[in-house]
Amino acid sequence: MDLSKYSFLYEFQKEGVQALLSGKQLLSDEVGLGKSAQSLTYTEVMPYKRVLIICPAPLRENWNNELNKFFNIRGIVLNGNVLERQVIFKSFVDNNHKYLICNYEQLREINSFLLDIFWDCIILDECHRIKNYQAKTYKWGKKLRASHKIALTATPLTNHPTEVFNIVNFIRPYFFNWYKFRKTYGVLGEVYKGPKLKWQIDIVSWHRLDELYKEL
């Protein structure tokens, strides 16, 4: 696709947008290289009507500033107490706004109205925040319905491989099979699980991570 009209993009950022347009879902440029500009260009190029941006709380206004700077658009920031959030969400829907911005801590049952929409796209900024599949944020966030999800990170493989598995499973379920993943990249050995479980076979270290990099 011709991205020449997006003159604010550097050439490497255009490559990132093209990758997203080709179906890639994990954008892993280093800090400060414009992952937000790339992902927002993607959502503007695509015929999306409802986009949910999930980010750390201090970055919510940063995302709004990026929308305003590059596209002259203002997103709707989800904040306030639960009643205020419900009013904000209703206004978002009734006025056909495109971008709703929330933080990870808001992925809770108390904000179940976020499940009322089938989102065209969900953007997960600093996606290491959903690295733990046992956390409430992860479990509830998985309930969000979307046609497409994008994860943004500056540390794709410096994280623990299990965290990489969880992040990928969040944005593209079943891309990895846990049994195959563990067998391919994990080094198995005996691990003491406590007085009840005693010694069991589990992962003691990791290898072949260059292959995991290629697969990602």
PyMOL commands that place a pseudoatom at each C-alpha (Angstrom):
pseudoatom trace, name=CA, resn=MET, resi=1, chain=A, elem=C, hetatm=0, pos=[0.000, 0.000, 0.000]
pseudoatom trace, name=CA, resn=ASP, resi=2, chain=A, elem=C, hetatm=0, pos=[1.174, 3.524, -0.806]
pseudoatom trace, name=CA, resn=LEU, resi=3, chain=A, elem=C, hetatm=0, pos=[1.898, 5.302, 2.479]
pseudoatom trace, name=CA, resn=SER, resi=4, chain=A, elem=C, hetatm=0, pos=[3.408, 8.427, 0.915]
pseudoatom trace, name=CA, resn=LYS, resi=5, chain=A, elem=C, hetatm=0, pos=[0.646, 10.688, 2.225]
pseudoatom trace, name=CA, resn=TYR, resi=6, chain=A, elem=C, hetatm=0, pos=[1.740, 9.849, 5.775]
pseudoatom trace, name=CA, resn=SER, resi=7, chain=A, elem=C, hetatm=0, pos=[4.769, 12.081, 5.482]
pseudoatom trace, name=CA, resn=PHE, resi=8, chain=A, elem=C, hetatm=0, pos=[5.527, 11.940, 9.217]
pseudoatom trace, name=CA, resn=LEU, resi=9, chain=A, elem=C, hetatm=0, pos=[6.579, 8.301, 8.914]
pseudoatom trace, name=CA, resn=TYR, resi=10, chain=A, elem=C, hetatm=0, pos=[10.230, 7.371, 8.510]
pseudoatom trace, name=CA, resn=GLU, resi=11, chain=A, elem=C, hetatm=0, pos=[11.025, 4.613, 6.032]
pseudoatom trace, name=CA, resn=PHE, resi=12, chain=A, elem=C, hetatm=0, pos=[11.530, 1.987, 8.762]
pseudoatom trace, name=CA, resn=GLN, resi=13, chain=A, elem=C, hetatm=0, pos=[8.165, 3.000, 10.243]
pseudoatom trace, name=CA, resn=LYS, resi=14, chain=A, elem=C, hetatm=0, pos=[6.505, 2.505, 6.874]
pseudoatom trace, name=CA, resn=GLU, resi=15, chain=A, elem=C, hetatm=0, pos=[7.965, -0.993, 6.870]
pseudoatom trace, name=CA, resn=GLY, resi=16, chain=A, elem=C, hetatm=0, pos=[6.364, -1.541, 10.262]
pseudoatom trace, name=CA, resn=VAL, resi=17, chain=A, elem=C, hetatm=0, pos=[2.989, -0.360, 9.001]
pseudoatom trace, name=CA, resn=GLN, resi=18, chain=A, elem=C, hetatm=0, pos=[3.272, -2.605, 5.948]
pseudoatom trace, name=CA, resn=ALA, resi=19, chain=A, elem=C, hetatm=0, pos=[4.059, -5.526, 8.243]
pseudoatom trace, name=CA, resn=LEU, resi=20, chain=A, elem=C, hetatm=0, pos=[0.908, -4.820, 10.265]
pseudoatom trace, name=CA, resn=LEU, resi=21, chain=A, elem=C, hetatm=0, pos=[-1.097, -4.541, 7.049]
pseudoatom trace, name=CA, resn=SER, resi=22, chain=A, elem=C, hetatm=0, pos=[0.219, -7.950, 5.994]
pseudoatom trace, name=CA, resn=GLY, resi=23, chain=A, elem=C, hetatm=0, pos=[-1.213, -9.514, 9.149]
pseudoatom trace, name=CA, resn=LYS, resi=24, chain=A, elem=C, hetatm=0, pos=[1.673, -9.259, 11.613]
pseudoatom trace, name=CA, resn=GLN, resi=25, chain=A, elem=C, hetatm=0, pos=[0.495, -8.695, 15.175]
pseudoatom trace, name=CA, resn=LEU, resi=26, chain=A, elem=C, hetatm=0, pos=[3.647, -8.170, 17.256]
pseudoatom trace, name=CA, resn=LEU, resi=27, chain=A, elem=C, hetatm=0, pos=[5.461, -4.856, 16.710]
pseudoatom trace, name=CA, resn=SER, resi=28, chain=A, elem=C, hetatm=0, pos=[8.746, -4.876, 18.620]
pseudoatom trace, name=CA, resn=ASP, resi=29, chain=A, elem=C, hetatm=0, pos=[10.708, -1.732, 17.822]
pseudoatom trace, name=CA, resn=GLU, resi=30, chain=A, elem=C, hetatm=0, pos=[12.909, -0.307, 20.546]
pseudoatom trace, name=CA, resn=VAL, resi=31, chain=A, elem=C, hetatm=0, pos=[11.740, 2.461, 22.887]
pseudoatom trace, name=CA, resn=GLY, resi=32, chain=A, elem=C, hetatm=0, pos=[11.262, 5.806, 21.137]
pseudoatom trace, name=CA, resn=LEU, resi=33, chain=A, elem=C, hetatm=0, pos=[11.033, 4.507, 17.573]
pseudoatom trace, name=CA, resn=GLY, resi=34, chain=A, elem=C, hetatm=0, pos=[7.362, 5.328, 17.084]
pseudoatom trace, name=CA, resn=LYS, resi=35, chain=A, elem=C, hetatm=0, pos=[5.361, 2.152, 17.675]
pseudoatom trace, name=CA, resn=SER, resi=36, chain=A, elem=C, hetatm=0, pos=[2.286, 4.260, 18.443]
pseudoatom trace, name=CA, resn=ALA, resi=37, chain=A, elem=C, hetatm=0, pos=[2.574, 6.212, 15.170]
pseudoatom trace, name=CA, resn=GLN, resi=38, chain=A, elem=C, hetatm=0, pos=[2.916, 2.966, 13.224]
pseudoatom trace, name=CA, resn=SER, resi=39, chain=A, elem=C, hetatm=0, pos=[-0.004, 1.212, 14.883]
pseudoatom trace, name=CA, resn=LEU, resi=40, chain=A, elem=C, hetatm=0, pos=[-2.276, 4.273, 14.602]
pseudoatom trace, name=CA, resn=THR, resi=41, chain=A, elem=C, hetatm=0, pos=[-1.421, 4.659, 10.922]
pseudoatom trace, name=CA, resn=TYR, resi=42, chain=A, elem=C, hetatm=0, pos=[-2.420, 1.038, 10.495]
pseudoatom trace, name=CA, resn=THR, resi=43, chain=A, elem=C, hetatm=0, pos=[-5.791, 1.574, 12.222]
pseudoatom trace, name=CA, resn=GLU, resi=44, chain=A, elem=C, hetatm=0, pos=[-6.397, 4.699, 10.130]
pseudoatom trace, name=CA, resn=VAL, resi=45, chain=A, elem=C, hetatm=0, pos=[-5.610, 2.897, 6.867]
pseudoatom trace, name=CA, resn=MET, resi=46, chain=A, elem=C, hetatm=0, pos=[-7.906, 0.015, 7.771]
pseudoatom trace, name=CA, resn=PRO, resi=47, chain=A, elem=C, hetatm=0, pos=[-11.700, 0.573, 7.659]
pseudoatom trace, name=CA, resn=TYR, resi=48, chain=A, elem=C, hetatm=0, pos=[-11.991, 0.207, 11.433]
pseudoatom trace, name=CA, resn=LYS, resi=49, chain=A, elem=C, hetatm=0, pos=[-14.769, 1.924, 13.371]
pseudoatom trace, name=CA, resn=ARG, resi=50, chain=A, elem=C, hetatm=0, pos=[-14.022, 0.792, 16.939]
pseudoatom trace, name=CA, resn=VAL, resi=51, chain=A, elem=C, hetatm=0, pos=[-10.477, 0.624, 18.297]
pseudoatom trace, name=CA, resn=LEU, resi=52, chain=A, elem=C, hetatm=0, pos=[-9.572, -0.055, 21.941]
pseudoatom trace, name=CA, resn=ILE, resi=53, chain=A, elem=C, hetatm=0, pos=[-6.128, 1.091, 23.085]
pseudoatom trace, name=CA, resn=ILE, resi=54, chain=A, elem=C, hetatm=0, pos=[-4.908, -0.528, 26.316]
pseudoatom trace, name=CA, resn=CYS, resi=55, chain=A, elem=C, hetatm=0, pos=[-1.814, 1.004, 27.875]
pseudoatom trace, name=CA, resn=PRO, resi=56, chain=A, elem=C, hetatm=0, pos=[-0.225, 1.817, 31.247]
pseudoatom trace, name=CA, resn=ALA, resi=57, chain=A, elem=C, hetatm=0, pos=[-2.232, 4.535, 33.019]
pseudoatom trace, name=CA, resn=PRO, resi=58, chain=A, elem=C, hetatm=0, pos=[0.456, 7.276, 32.692]
pseudoatom trace, name=CA, resn=LEU, resi=59, chain=A, elem=C, hetatm=0, pos=[0.483, 6.825, 28.901]
pseudoatom trace, name=CA, resn=ARG, resi=60, chain=A, elem=C, hetatm=0, pos=[-3.203, 7.348, 28.198]
pseudoatom trace, name=CA, resn=GLU, resi=61, chain=A, elem=C, hetatm=0, pos=[-2.840, 11.049, 27.413]
pseudoatom trace, name=CA, resn=ASN, resi=62, chain=A, elem=C, hetatm=0, pos=[0.315, 10.315, 25.404]
pseudoatom trace, name=CA, resn=TRP, resi=63, chain=A, elem=C, hetatm=0, pos=[-1.772, 8.180, 23.076]
pseudoatom trace, name=CA, resn=ASN, resi=64, chain=A, elem=C, hetatm=0, pos=[-4.365, 10.938, 22.797]
pseudoatom trace, name=CA, resn=ASN, resi=65, chain=A, elem=C, hetatm=0, pos=[-1.615, 13.411, 21.973]
pseudoatom trace, name=CA, resn=GLU, resi=66, chain=A, elem=C, hetatm=0, pos=[-0.302, 11.093, 19.256]
pseudoatom trace, name=CA, resn=LEU, resi=67, chain=A, elem=C, hetatm=0, pos=[-3.775, 10.841, 17.725]
pseudoatom trace, name=CA, resn=ASN, resi=68, chain=A, elem=C, hetatm=0, pos=[-4.122, 14.607, 17.760]
pseudoatom trace, name=CA, resn=LYS, resi=69, chain=A, elem=C, hetatm=0, pos=[-0.595, 15.252, 16.473]
pseudoatom trace, name=CA, resn=PHE, resi=70, chain=A, elem=C, hetatm=0, pos=[-0.663, 12.896, 13.499]
pseudoatom trace, name=CA, resn=PHE, resi=71, chain=A, elem=C, hetatm=0, pos=[-4.359, 12.615, 12.594]
pseudoatom trace, name=CA, resn=ASN, resi=72, chain=A, elem=C, hetatm=0, pos=[-6.105, 15.560, 14.261]
pseudoatom trace, name=CA, resn=ILE, resi=73, chain=A, elem=C, hetatm=0, pos=[-8.294, 13.105, 16.183]
pseudoatom trace, name=CA, resn=ARG, resi=74, chain=A, elem=C, hetatm=0, pos=[-9.141, 12.983, 19.863]
pseudoatom trace, name=CA, resn=GLY, resi=75, chain=A, elem=C, hetatm=0, pos=[-9.692, 9.646, 21.512]
pseudoatom trace, name=CA, resn=ILE, resi=76, chain=A, elem=C, hetatm=0, pos=[-11.957, 9.067, 24.500]
pseudoatom trace, name=CA, resn=VAL, resi=77, chain=A, elem=C, hetatm=0, pos=[-10.090, 8.321, 27.732]
pseudoatom trace, name=CA, resn=LEU, resi=78, chain=A, elem=C, hetatm=0, pos=[-11.835, 5.995, 30.175]
pseudoatom trace, name=CA, resn=ASN, resi=79, chain=A, elem=C, hetatm=0, pos=[-11.407, 7.436, 33.658]
pseudoatom trace, name=CA, resn=GLY, resi=80, chain=A, elem=C, hetatm=0, pos=[-13.281, 8.390, 36.821]
pseudoatom trace, name=CA, resn=ASN, resi=81, chain=A, elem=C, hetatm=0, pos=[-15.336, 6.160, 39.110]
pseudoatom trace, name=CA, resn=VAL, resi=82, chain=A, elem=C, hetatm=0, pos=[-17.424, 3.306, 37.776]
pseudoatom trace, name=CA, resn=LEU, resi=83, chain=A, elem=C, hetatm=0, pos=[-20.511, 5.450, 37.128]
pseudoatom trace, name=CA, resn=GLU, resi=84, chain=A, elem=C, hetatm=0, pos=[-18.435, 8.057, 35.322]
pseudoatom trace, name=CA, resn=ARG, resi=85, chain=A, elem=C, hetatm=0, pos=[-16.790, 5.344, 33.221]
pseudoatom trace, name=CA, resn=GLN, resi=86, chain=A, elem=C, hetatm=0, pos=[-20.197, 3.998, 32.237]
pseudoatom trace, name=CA, resn=VAL, resi=87, chain=A, elem=C, hetatm=0, pos=[-21.288, 7.481, 31.117]
pseudoatom trace, name=CA, resn=ILE, resi=88, chain=A, elem=C, hetatm=0, pos=[-18.037, 7.929, 29.158]
pseudoatom trace, name=CA, resn=PHE, resi=89, chain=A, elem=C, hetatm=0, pos=[-18.492, 4.573, 27.447]
pseudoatom trace, name=CA, resn=LYS, resi=90, chain=A, elem=C, hetatm=0, pos=[-22.114, 5.322, 26.555]
pseudoatom trace, name=CA, resn=SER, resi=91, chain=A, elem=C, hetatm=0, pos=[-21.027, 8.629, 25.023]
pseudoatom trace, name=CA, resn=PHE, resi=92, chain=A, elem=C, hetatm=0, pos=[-18.280, 6.825, 23.124]
pseudoatom trace, name=CA, resn=VAL, resi=93, chain=A, elem=C, hetatm=0, pos=[-20.828, 4.449, 21.599]
pseudoatom trace, name=CA, resn=ASP, resi=94, chain=A, elem=C, hetatm=0, pos=[-23.651, 6.934, 21.024]
pseudoatom trace, name=CA, resn=ASN, resi=95, chain=A, elem=C, hetatm=0, pos=[-21.398, 9.475, 19.306]
pseudoatom trace, name=CA, resn=ASN, resi=96, chain=A, elem=C, hetatm=0, pos=[-19.634, 6.896, 17.134]
pseudoatom trace, name=CA, resn=HIS, resi=97, chain=A, elem=C, hetatm=0, pos=[-16.152, 7.728, 18.355]
pseudoatom trace, name=CA, resn=LYS, resi=98, chain=A, elem=C, hetatm=0, pos=[-13.412, 5.503, 16.995]
pseudoatom trace, name=CA, resn=TYR, resi=99, chain=A, elem=C, hetatm=0, pos=[-10.776, 5.331, 19.722]
pseudoatom trace, name=CA, resn=LEU, resi=100, chain=A, elem=C, hetatm=0, pos=[-11.305, 4.418, 23.374]
pseudoatom trace, name=CA, resn=ILE, resi=101, chain=A, elem=C, hetatm=0, pos=[-8.213, 4.535, 25.591]
pseudoatom trace, name=CA, resn=CYS, resi=102, chain=A, elem=C, hetatm=0, pos=[-8.018, 2.630, 28.872]
pseudoatom trace, name=CA, resn=ASN, resi=103, chain=A, elem=C, hetatm=0, pos=[-5.322, 1.234, 31.149]
pseudoatom trace, name=CA, resn=TYR, resi=104, chain=A, elem=C, hetatm=0, pos=[-4.558, -2.350, 32.119]
pseudoatom trace, name=CA, resn=GLU, resi=105, chain=A, elem=C, hetatm=0, pos=[-5.947, -1.957, 35.634]
pseudoatom trace, name=CA, resn=GLN, resi=106, chain=A, elem=C, hetatm=0, pos=[-9.370, -1.314, 34.079]
pseudoatom trace, name=CA, resn=LEU, resi=107, chain=A, elem=C, hetatm=0, pos=[-9.533, -4.822, 32.633]
pseudoatom trace, name=CA, resn=ARG, resi=108, chain=A, elem=C, hetatm=0, pos=[-11.836, -5.941, 35.415]
pseudoatom trace, name=CA, resn=GLU, resi=109, chain=A, elem=C, hetatm=0, pos=[-15.377, -7.267, 35.782]
pseudoatom trace, name=CA, resn=ILE, resi=110, chain=A, elem=C, hetatm=0, pos=[-16.475, -3.849, 37.095]
pseudoatom trace, name=CA, resn=ASN, resi=111, chain=A, elem=C, hetatm=0, pos=[-15.914, -2.552, 33.552]
pseudoatom trace, name=CA, resn=SER, resi=112, chain=A, elem=C, hetatm=0, pos=[-17.835, -5.394, 31.906]
pseudoatom trace, name=CA, resn=PHE, resi=113, chain=A, elem=C, hetatm=0, pos=[-19.399, -2.887, 29.483]
pseudoatom trace, name=CA, resn=LEU, resi=114, chain=A, elem=C, hetatm=0, pos=[-16.153, -3.189, 27.471]
pseudoatom trace, name=CA, resn=LEU, resi=115, chain=A, elem=C, hetatm=0, pos=[-17.442, -6.624, 26.469]
pseudoatom trace, name=CA, resn=ASP, resi=116, chain=A, elem=C, hetatm=0, pos=[-20.562, -5.122, 24.888]
pseudoatom trace, name=CA, resn=ILE, resi=117, chain=A, elem=C, hetatm=0, pos=[-18.615, -4.190, 21.740]
pseudoatom trace, name=CA, resn=PHE, resi=118, chain=A, elem=C, hetatm=0, pos=[-16.987, -6.444, 19.181]
pseudoatom trace, name=CA, resn=TRP, resi=119, chain=A, elem=C, hetatm=0, pos=[-13.895, -4.325, 18.618]
pseudoatom trace, name=CA, resn=ASP, resi=120, chain=A, elem=C, hetatm=0, pos=[-12.392, -4.000, 15.170]
pseudoatom trace, name=CA, resn=CYS, resi=121, chain=A, elem=C, hetatm=0, pos=[-8.918, -3.802, 16.690]
pseudoatom trace, name=CA, resn=ILE, resi=122, chain=A, elem=C, hetatm=0, pos=[-7.322, -3.848, 20.130]
pseudoatom trace, name=CA, resn=ILE, resi=123, chain=A, elem=C, hetatm=0, pos=[-3.856, -2.314, 20.612]
pseudoatom trace, name=CA, resn=LEU, resi=124, chain=A, elem=C, hetatm=0, pos=[-1.861, -3.519, 23.624]
pseudoatom trace, name=CA, resn=ASP, resi=125, chain=A, elem=C, hetatm=0, pos=[0.898, -1.059, 24.449]
pseudoatom trace, name=CA, resn=GLU, resi=126, chain=A, elem=C, hetatm=0, pos=[3.785, -2.359, 26.590]
pseudoatom trace, name=CA, resn=CYS, resi=127, chain=A, elem=C, hetatm=0, pos=[2.246, -5.779, 26.260]
pseudoatom trace, name=CA, resn=HIS, resi=128, chain=A, elem=C, hetatm=0, pos=[4.525, -7.289, 28.909]
pseudoatom trace, name=CA, resn=ARG, resi=129, chain=A, elem=C, hetatm=0, pos=[1.770, -6.132, 31.247]
pseudoatom trace, name=CA, resn=ILE, resi=130, chain=A, elem=C, hetatm=0, pos=[-0.242, -9.209, 30.228]
pseudoatom trace, name=CA, resn=LYS, resi=131, chain=A, elem=C, hetatm=0, pos=[2.638, -11.680, 30.544]
pseudoatom trace, name=CA, resn=ASN, resi=132, chain=A, elem=C, hetatm=0, pos=[1.119, -13.624, 33.453]
pseudoatom trace, name=CA, resn=TYR, resi=133, chain=A, elem=C, hetatm=0, pos=[-1.773, -15.869, 32.413]
pseudoatom trace, name=CA, resn=GLN, resi=134, chain=A, elem=C, hetatm=0, pos=[-2.801, -16.310, 36.057]
pseudoatom trace, name=CA, resn=ALA, resi=135, chain=A, elem=C, hetatm=0, pos=[-3.338, -12.564, 36.640]
pseudoatom trace, name=CA, resn=LYS, resi=136, chain=A, elem=C, hetatm=0, pos=[-6.870, -11.135, 36.679]
pseudoatom trace, name=CA, resn=THR, resi=137, chain=A, elem=C, hetatm=0, pos=[-5.885, -8.639, 33.984]
pseudoatom trace, name=CA, resn=TYR, resi=138, chain=A, elem=C, hetatm=0, pos=[-4.929, -11.470, 31.634]
pseudoatom trace, name=CA, resn=LYS, resi=139, chain=A, elem=C, hetatm=0, pos=[-7.948, -13.669, 32.368]
pseudoatom trace, name=CA, resn=TRP, resi=140, chain=A, elem=C, hetatm=0, pos=[-10.481, -10.888, 32.015]
pseudoatom trace, name=CA, resn=GLY, resi=141, chain=A, elem=C, hetatm=0, pos=[-8.728, -9.242, 29.078]
pseudoatom trace, name=CA, resn=LYS, resi=142, chain=A, elem=C, hetatm=0, pos=[-8.970, -12.502, 27.148]
pseudoatom trace, name=CA, resn=LYS, resi=143, chain=A, elem=C, hetatm=0, pos=[-12.747, -12.084, 27.217]
pseudoatom trace, name=CA, resn=LEU, resi=144, chain=A, elem=C, hetatm=0, pos=[-12.565, -8.959, 25.058]
pseudoatom trace, name=CA, resn=ARG, resi=145, chain=A, elem=C, hetatm=0, pos=[-13.868, -9.691, 21.594]
pseudoatom trace, name=CA, resn=ALA, resi=146, chain=A, elem=C, hetatm=0, pos=[-11.998, -8.302, 18.602]
pseudoatom trace, name=CA, resn=SER, resi=147, chain=A, elem=C, hetatm=0, pos=[-11.415, -8.983, 14.935]
pseudoatom trace, name=CA, resn=HIS, resi=148, chain=A, elem=C, hetatm=0, pos=[-7.732, -8.179, 15.329]
pseudoatom trace, name=CA, resn=LYS, resi=149, chain=A, elem=C, hetatm=0, pos=[-5.181, -7.535, 18.091]
pseudoatom trace, name=CA, resn=ILE, resi=150, chain=A, elem=C, hetatm=0, pos=[-1.777, -5.861, 18.002]
pseudoatom trace, name=CA, resn=ALA, resi=151, chain=A, elem=C, hetatm=0, pos=[0.838, -6.092, 20.743]
pseudoatom trace, name=CA, resn=LEU, resi=152, chain=A, elem=C, hetatm=0, pos=[3.574, -3.463, 21.089]
pseudoatom trace, name=CA, resn=THR, resi=153, chain=A, elem=C, hetatm=0, pos=[6.782, -4.207, 22.967]
pseudoatom trace, name=CA, resn=ALA, resi=154, chain=A, elem=C, hetatm=0, pos=[10.392, -3.106, 23.157]
pseudoatom trace, name=CA, resn=THR, resi=155, chain=A, elem=C, hetatm=0, pos=[11.578, -6.371, 24.720]
pseudoatom trace, name=CA, resn=PRO, resi=156, chain=A, elem=C, hetatm=0, pos=[10.148, -9.301, 22.738]
pseudoatom trace, name=CA, resn=LEU, resi=157, chain=A, elem=C, hetatm=0, pos=[12.746, -11.922, 23.605]
pseudoatom trace, name=CA, resn=THR, resi=158, chain=A, elem=C, hetatm=0, pos=[14.513, -10.546, 26.648]
pseudoatom trace, name=CA, resn=ASN, resi=159, chain=A, elem=C, hetatm=0, pos=[11.427, -11.608, 28.571]
pseudoatom trace, name=CA, resn=HIS, resi=160, chain=A, elem=C, hetatm=0, pos=[11.080, -15.140, 29.911]
pseudoatom trace, name=CA, resn=PRO, resi=161, chain=A, elem=C, hetatm=0, pos=[10.001, -17.512, 27.096]
pseudoatom trace, name=CA, resn=THR, resi=162, chain=A, elem=C, hetatm=0, pos=[6.890, -18.469, 29.070]
pseudoatom trace, name=CA, resn=GLU, resi=163, chain=A, elem=C, hetatm=0, pos=[5.896, -14.802, 29.055]
pseudoatom trace, name=CA, resn=VAL, resi=164, chain=A, elem=C, hetatm=0, pos=[6.402, -14.699, 25.291]
pseudoatom trace, name=CA, resn=PHE, resi=165, chain=A, elem=C, hetatm=0, pos=[4.057, -17.687, 25.006]
pseudoatom trace, name=CA, resn=ASN, resi=166, chain=A, elem=C, hetatm=0, pos=[1.411, -15.946, 27.128]
pseudoatom trace, name=CA, resn=ILE, resi=167, chain=A, elem=C, hetatm=0, pos=[1.604, -12.678, 25.167]
pseudoatom trace, name=CA, resn=VAL, resi=168, chain=A, elem=C, hetatm=0, pos=[1.303, -14.455, 21.819]
pseudoatom trace, name=CA, resn=ASN, resi=169, chain=A, elem=C, hetatm=0, pos=[-1.531, -16.600, 23.152]
pseudoatom trace, name=CA, resn=PHE, resi=170, chain=A, elem=C, hetatm=0, pos=[-3.355, -13.417, 24.186]
pseudoatom trace, name=CA, resn=ILE, resi=171, chain=A, elem=C, hetatm=0, pos=[-3.229, -11.832, 20.734]
pseudoatom trace, name=CA, resn=ARG, resi=172, chain=A, elem=C, hetatm=0, pos=[-3.397, -14.996, 18.619]
pseudoatom trace, name=CA, resn=PRO, resi=173, chain=A, elem=C, hetatm=0, pos=[-4.793, -17.980, 20.525]
pseudoatom trace, name=CA, resn=TYR, resi=174, chain=A, elem=C, hetatm=0, pos=[-3.536, -21.397, 19.417]
pseudoatom trace, name=CA, resn=PHE, resi=175, chain=A, elem=C, hetatm=0, pos=[-0.603, -20.008, 17.422]
pseudoatom trace, name=CA, resn=PHE, resi=176, chain=A, elem=C, hetatm=0, pos=[1.544, -21.883, 19.928]
pseudoatom trace, name=CA, resn=ASN, resi=177, chain=A, elem=C, hetatm=0, pos=[0.649, -25.221, 21.442]
pseudoatom trace, name=CA, resn=TRP, resi=178, chain=A, elem=C, hetatm=0, pos=[1.971, -25.295, 25.022]
pseudoatom trace, name=CA, resn=TYR, resi=179, chain=A, elem=C, hetatm=0, pos=[2.989, -28.955, 24.902]
pseudoatom trace, name=CA, resn=LYS, resi=180, chain=A, elem=C, hetatm=0, pos=[4.932, -28.449, 21.669]
pseudoatom trace, name=CA, resn=PHE, resi=181, chain=A, elem=C, hetatm=0, pos=[6.357, -25.103, 22.860]
pseudoatom trace, name=CA, resn=ARG, resi=182, chain=A, elem=C, hetatm=0, pos=[7.621, -26.614, 26.099]
pseudoatom trace, name=CA, resn=LYS, resi=183, chain=A, elem=C, hetatm=0, pos=[9.063, -29.651, 24.332]
pseudoatom trace, name=CA, resn=THR, resi=184, chain=A, elem=C, hetatm=0, pos=[10.748, -27.590, 21.581]
pseudoatom trace, name=CA, resn=TYR, resi=185, chain=A, elem=C, hetatm=0, pos=[12.253, -24.752, 23.599]
pseudoatom trace, name=CA, resn=GLY, resi=186, chain=A, elem=C, hetatm=0, pos=[12.346, -26.046, 27.153]
pseudoatom trace, name=CA, resn=VAL, resi=187, chain=A, elem=C, hetatm=0, pos=[15.039, -28.184, 28.758]
pseudoatom trace, name=CA, resn=LEU, resi=188, chain=A, elem=C, hetatm=0, pos=[13.255, -30.649, 31.023]
pseudoatom trace, name=CA, resn=GLY, resi=189, chain=A, elem=C, hetatm=0, pos=[14.508, -31.963, 34.316]
pseudoatom trace, name=CA, resn=GLU, resi=190, chain=A, elem=C, hetatm=0, pos=[13.393, -32.825, 37.829]
pseudoatom trace, name=CA, resn=VAL, resi=191, chain=A, elem=C, hetatm=0, pos=[12.052, -29.910, 39.874]
pseudoatom trace, name=CA, resn=TYR, resi=192, chain=A, elem=C, hetatm=0, pos=[11.064, -30.089, 43.539]
pseudoatom trace, name=CA, resn=LYS, resi=193, chain=A, elem=C, hetatm=0, pos=[7.436, -28.897, 43.821]
pseudoatom trace, name=CA, resn=GLY, resi=194, chain=A, elem=C, hetatm=0, pos=[7.033, -29.072, 47.591]
pseudoatom trace, name=CA, resn=PRO, resi=195, chain=A, elem=C, hetatm=0, pos=[6.226, -31.709, 50.214]
pseudoatom trace, name=CA, resn=LYS, resi=196, chain=A, elem=C, hetatm=0, pos=[2.971, -32.751, 48.541]
pseudoatom trace, name=CA, resn=LEU, resi=197, chain=A, elem=C, hetatm=0, pos=[3.981, -32.892, 44.885]
pseudoatom trace, name=CA, resn=LYS, resi=198, chain=A, elem=C, hetatm=0, pos=[7.602, -33.862, 45.541]
pseudoatom trace, name=CA, resn=TRP, resi=199, chain=A, elem=C, hetatm=0, pos=[9.853, -34.089, 42.462]
pseudoatom trace, name=CA, resn=GLN, resi=200, chain=A, elem=C, hetatm=0, pos=[8.279, -33.647, 39.040]
pseudoatom trace, name=CA, resn=ILE, resi=201, chain=A, elem=C, hetatm=0, pos=[9.456, -33.192, 35.482]
pseudoatom trace, name=CA, resn=ASP, resi=202, chain=A, elem=C, hetatm=0, pos=[9.361, -29.534, 34.484]
pseudoatom trace, name=CA, resn=ILE, resi=203, chain=A, elem=C, hetatm=0, pos=[11.343, -26.903, 32.571]
pseudoatom trace, name=CA, resn=VAL, resi=204, chain=A, elem=C, hetatm=0, pos=[14.708, -26.149, 34.153]
pseudoatom trace, name=CA, resn=SER, resi=205, chain=A, elem=C, hetatm=0, pos=[16.139, -23.956, 31.366]
pseudoatom trace, name=CA, resn=TRP, resi=206, chain=A, elem=C, hetatm=0, pos=[15.583, -22.923, 27.753]
pseudoatom trace, name=CA, resn=HIS, resi=207, chain=A, elem=C, hetatm=0, pos=[17.339, -23.460, 24.432]
pseudoatom trace, name=CA, resn=ARG, resi=208, chain=A, elem=C, hetatm=0, pos=[16.877, -22.992, 20.661]
pseudoatom trace, name=CA, resn=LEU, resi=209, chain=A, elem=C, hetatm=0, pos=[15.686, -19.442, 21.251]
pseudoatom trace, name=CA, resn=ASP, resi=210, chain=A, elem=C, hetatm=0, pos=[17.043, -18.407, 17.845]
pseudoatom trace, name=CA, resn=GLU, resi=211, chain=A, elem=C, hetatm=0, pos=[14.362, -20.678, 16.362]
pseudoatom trace, name=CA, resn=LEU, resi=212, chain=A, elem=C, hetatm=0, pos=[11.721, -19.049, 18.550]
pseudoatom trace, name=CA, resn=TYR, resi=213, chain=A, elem=C, hetatm=0, pos=[12.887, -15.639, 17.294]
pseudoatom trace, name=CA, resn=LYS, resi=214, chain=A, elem=C, hetatm=0, pos=[12.458, -16.786, 13.694]
pseudoatom trace, name=CA, resn=GLU, resi=215, chain=A, elem=C, hetatm=0, pos=[9.001, -18.197, 14.398]
pseudoatom trace, name=CA, resn=LEU, resi=216, chain=A, elem=C, hetatm=0, pos=[7.905, -14.914, 15.958]
for i in range(1, 216): cmd.bond("trace and resi %d" % i, "trace and resi %d" % (i + 1))
show_as sticks, trace
zoom trace
